[in-house]
Amino acid sequence: MKSLIWLFGSLASASLAADITVVLPGNADVTRKSVQYQCDRNGTKMGLPAGPFKVEYINGGGNSLVVVPISGKPLLFVSVMSGSGARYAAQQYTWWEAHNTVAASSMQGNVQSSCHPAQ
């Protein structure tokens, strides 16, 4: 068995850090990719940072996760079915990546934001 270990401290302050361990069967390869994003002004209405911020993509054993900072805390999104691109969900939020753009949305308040990789 292979473990996927990720330290939330990379997106949170040390006082909020916590470890999560996910055990995957077999010898699943685990990959991680960090991307800096910048969202339009609607992003702050749903708790996304006003400036550029880091998002962590973690894939392994057929599982796809993304960690996005919402309201100053890392939130773990999991992949869900999508007609195109890669769509992730956590709580009332959706992070939908397609064609080098992300559509971030919150069902609470029906807020939508467009995010692009930061230059």
N, C-alpha and C positions, 0 to 999 in steps of 0.2 A: 504494500500500500504506500501511496505517496501522499504527503501532506502539503496542503497549500496554506502557508502561514503569511499573514499580512498584518503589519503593525499600523493601527489607525493613527499612531502618533505622527506619521508622515504628513497628515493633513490636519492634525489637531495639535493643540498645545500639550505640553507634557502632562499637565494636570488632568487632561481628558483622555489620555492615551489608554488603549486597551488592546489586547491581542485576541485575534480570532483564528482558530485553527479549523480547517475543513479537510477531512480525510477522504481522498479519492481512491477508488479501487484500482488495482493494477499499477502500471507504470505510466500514468498519464503525464505528459509533458505540461508544464505550467509556464505560461508566458505572461509578462507584464509590460505595459506600455503606458507612459505618462504623456499627456497632451495638455498644453496650456490653451484655455479658451477665453474668449471675451464675448459677453452677451449684450444684447441691446438693453435699453433702460427698463424694459418690463422684467428683466431677470431679477432685479433687486426687489421687485414686488413679490416674488416667490421665494426670496431668501438667498439667491445667488449673489456672489460678490460683485461689487460695482466695477472693479478692475479685473485684469487677467487673473485666472486661477487655474490650479492644476487639477486634472481629472485622471484617475488611475483605472486602466482597463486590465482585468485579470481573466485569463482563459485557461481552462484545464479540464481534461476528462469530459469534454462535451458541455461544460458549464461556462457561461460568460457572465462576468460581473463587472460593474463599474462603480467607483466610489466618487461621489460628487459632494462638494461642500455646500450644505444648505443651512442657512441661519448660523453660520460659523462652526458647524459640526459636520463630520463626515457621515454621509448617508450611503448605505450599501444598496445598490440597484441590481436586480437580476434580470436576465434576458427573458423576453416573452415573445410570442409569435408576432411576426411582422410580414406584411406583404412585400416590403422592400426595405433595405437598410437593416440596421440593428436597433431594436427597441428594447428598452429596459424600464422597469417599474420599481418604485419603492413608495410605500404609504400612498399619498394622493398624487405623487409626482410621476412624470414620464420623461425619459431622456431618449430621444429618437434621432439616431445618427444616420444620415444618408447623403451621399454626394458631397462630402466634406463640409456639411452643415449639420447642426444639431437643432432640433425643435424641442425645447424644454417646455413643459407645461405642468400646471397644477390644477386639479379638479376643484380645489377649494378656491373660490373666487374666480374660477375659469380664466386663469392667467396663462398667457403663452409668450415665449421669448425665443428669439433666433440667436444662436451662438455660432461663432466661427473660431477656428484655430487662431490664436494670437500670434502676431508677427514678431 
